[in-house]
Amino acid sequence: MYSISSYIDAVEEGDGTGYDILSYLPNGKRKYIEVKTTSGPLNTQFFVTQTELSRSIQEKEKYYLYRVYDFDRNTKIGKIKIIQGDLSNICQVPTNYSVKLKSND
């Protein structure tokens, strides 16, 4: 069983950390948790940022995606699937790209 009694969330650390919750395993090692929620079934598309993907690759066995699905906003109840590790094997090719045009002095 995992303990989340001691955690830091993205509100405290900022949204660019690549995870939502920093928790600890019973052995004291860090556990990085990213939560993705949809009201649709498990196979409903959701998005992972480059930062989240990079963090999952960097932390590997300490990174956990908590995939909440079939979430009912009224009852606040949903189902959950926990995926541990590098997310690159489930991520598809990016569909959006950031563009910054150079200014013409």
C-alpha positions, 0 to 999 in steps of 0.5 A: 500500500502507498502513503500519500500523507506527505505530498507536494502538488502542482499548486505548490511547485508549479504546473511545469513539474511534469506531475501533479502529486509528489508522494512517497512509497513505504520505503521512503522513495519518491512517487510521482503521480500524474492524474488524467480524468475524463467522463468517457470510457478508458479509451477516451483520448486525453493529452499528455504534455511534453513535460509530463512525458519527459518526467515519465521517461526520467523517473521511469519506475517512480512515475505513475499515471492515474487514469481516472475515467467514467468520471461523474461530475455530480457524484465525483465517482469514477474508475481508475487505472494506474499505469507505472513507468515511461509513457512513451510507449502509449503516447502518439505523435504530437498533433500540435506544435508550438510556433514562434516567428522571428521578428523582422527588425 
